[in-house]
Amino acid sequence: MSSCRRYALIALLLCLVGTAVFVAGFGLGRYVFPSSDSRAWQVASEQRQQFSPFWEAWRIIEDEYYTEQPLDYQAMTYGAARGMVASLGDPHTAFLTPEEADMFSQDLSGTFGGIGVTITPTDDGFVQVVKLIPGGPAEKTVLQPGDVVLAVDGTSIRGMSQNEAIALIRGEVGTQVTLRVRHEGQEMDLTLTRAIIAIPVTERKMLDNNIAYLYVGEFNARAADLVKTDLTDLLKHEPRGLILDLRGDPGGYLHIVEQVADEFLPEGVLVIERSSTGAESRRNTTASGLAESIPLVVLVDGGSASASEILAGAVQDRGRGVLIGEQTYGKGSVQVTERLSDRSAVAVTIRRWFTPADRAIDGKGLTPDIVVEYTEEDAKAGRDPQLDRAIKYLMENTAQ
Amino acid sequence: MRLSSLHQWLLFGLVLATVTAVAGLAGFLIGRGQLSLMARGLPGTPPAQAQRFLPFWEAWLKIERLFYSQQPLDPTAMTYGAISGMLDSLHDPYAGFSTPPEHQMENEGFAGEFGGIGAWLARDERGTYVASLQPGSSAESAGLETGDRVLTVADKEIGMADLPSTTLLIRGPVPSTVHLVVERGGAELSFDIPRLVVERASVQWSMASAAVGYVRILDFTGRTAHEFATALAELAAADARAMLLDLRGNGGGLASAAPGVLAQLVTGGIAYREVRSSGEETRVAIPFAATQPAPLPLAVLVDAGTASAAEIVAAAIQDYERGPLIGTRTHGKGLVQGLFTLKDGSSIRITTARWLTPHGHPIEGVGLQPELIAQNDQEALSLAKEYLANQAGIVVESLRLPLLGDSDGKVLV
């Protein structure tokens, strides 16, 4: 073999290897690790044309805007995203900054580094402690419900939104936070160590007359396991009936309510989902639940929303139990939260849902079988007429 | 080219490794779409913002792909939403975005004239009705009457539509005709009304006593300086020997109209100073008036509703000691807004400067302190009467201010 032919062969080999590797790299880049950049680039050219007024406005602001601080381009970008999303006119479709997105996901996963209090805004722009979470850091201090938080780590929270105040108080587990609080009319500083806070998601108890009671506060990541544990324990007492309290439950994850509903409902449709493309899918419950035949009352009110309404709607439509309380919230849509490349996120309404009998929930909510109001006077007097009615119903309709 | 076999194999290996690495990386980056992005940048995006703006496009794409909606997405509405959101992020209380039709109304408001029918419309819980008619207007000649309920405009149902959208339907180019169906006493009446140039007066005047002329500026439009000149000429013809200028409740408008009004009250000097972010200061001069009116004794009525362009006029009168301000401290709006029309006919309004009085006093958040404080209208009028009588050397029995039409909540179409 002449050396010339040998070099030609080697060159050919190199070309083949090079091409093969290029194609492999291209495929890997395109289909396995596509960059968000390239997808963003593919926005239809017509839309880019329509978007040009935005950049006109942007440049005018850069040139003409009167401000004492330099322009905050990040805030302008997030503002634009927020406004673009708001133009859709759907209250449940939202843009979240990275901080907001983190807080949102912390809420749903049920654990975060906090001090173990729930708060509410005060009239004068601060926040007030409403409840201490059992076992949390705050419970070990003098902090009491009604105390007002004035500042966090030296930063006054006056005029901040509740979410901004929360973001300051929360932080990495094990770190310290100093609160300036007004406690019994006196101002004082309290230093607390942030800890993982277990939000009580469920609460179970046996009521008189052998009636079981289960409260579910939120369908977060831990709710399914907790409900299973609670039900197992409650059913040991062989109760004559079960009251499932979904009042004030704002919803949560769809796959969690699916698991929870499975415990209460035999085989059948749980919810019908429809997407904007007209695609329809049904989510079903299977015949393997812990509490599929026990007489059931579900308590609902205007705070029962989303996932709670899926469960309550299926119970009502399939005749599994009765709903007692007040008209539910009526949030009949499903959102997905998608993280973006800088850890901001969009929560997008992807589907609307309908009960097994094909009733739309959105905007209307569910009307209980037995409507019972819970007034402010009831709250002050410590009465719960809705629970009382549920107990009465079970007493009348079940045999001991 | 005689290398040892070992060297040859090393060289071959090296070349192979290089080719593999370069080809693989190039393939990966091109496949990922990063090279094209680096080469071209994001559409229309300033290069400095390209990286920061990616999440915005990602959000847009997620919405396109995922959002549940009965109607197709409207990219124009989304763009306008983005502009509004960006303006909100500035925390400029005076910033705002207007769609093309809104901007057209905004422009007509500043111009003080437009193509219309000369009817004042108002809205109540039953819908839109004719509140009054401009004398001599085409609406009046066509036979429209006060109290008529507007059912359709150009065959579009009005129902409970808001006034701005009804306004836009009725106004239009001159000459043209608009078709209206109204309800009067249970009957439906139909009108074809020609659109003519309608002027919305921004200045009202009358004699407040035998010798005192009264001028009220409602707001500042492109017509204000001209109307003000007419008012002064007519009052002079009526032998006014002192003047009461009423700026109460005047929230401003077109700031550039203020120097033209000042030219008729003050001789020369600057109307106000404008300071931009850069610290650059512009002195806006009072233009030279063609005819100098007689320097009548002047008093100016102000209140907490006196703002912006009205404060510019009041501040210059105060700084040049042309006459006393009477009333309560003014609003204190010392920020100037620019109105910028975008290529598609929409507009943004942002604060572009703060303004200072001719003597360099800031106004924003401070307002003007009147020389003569009056807690109510009666007190203000008696102070004005006393001052003007003294200055002009005349006897003023009492000041009677004309009852002027209240245009609150009504729109001229």
Interface residues (C-beta under 8 A of the other chain):
Chain A: S3 I10 L14 V17 G18 T19 V21 F22 V23 A24 G25 F26 G27 L28 G29 R30 Y31 F33 P34 S35 S36 D37 S38 R39 A40 W41 Q42 V43 S45 E46 Q47 R48 Q50 F51 S52 P53 F54 W55 E56 A57 W58 R59 I60 I61 E64 Y65 Y66 T67 E68 D72 Y73 Q74 A75 M76 T77 Y78 G79 A80 A81 R82 G83 M84 V85 A86 S87 L88 D90 T93 F95 S275 S276 S333 V336 E338 L340 S341 D342 S344 V346 V348 T349 I350 R351 R352
Chain B: M1 F12 V15 L16 V19 T20 V22 A23 G24 L25 A26 G27 F28 L29 I30 G31 R32 G33 Q34 S36 L37 R40 L42 P43 G44 T45 P46 Q49 R52 F53 L54 P55 F56 W57 E58 A59 W60 L61 K62 I63 L66 F67 Y68 S69 Q70 L73 D74 P75 T76 A77 M78 T79 Y80 G81 A82 I83 S84 G85 M86 L87 D88 S89 L90 D92 F97 R276 S277 L335 V336 G338 F340 L342 K343 D344 S346 I348 I350 T351 T352 A353 R354
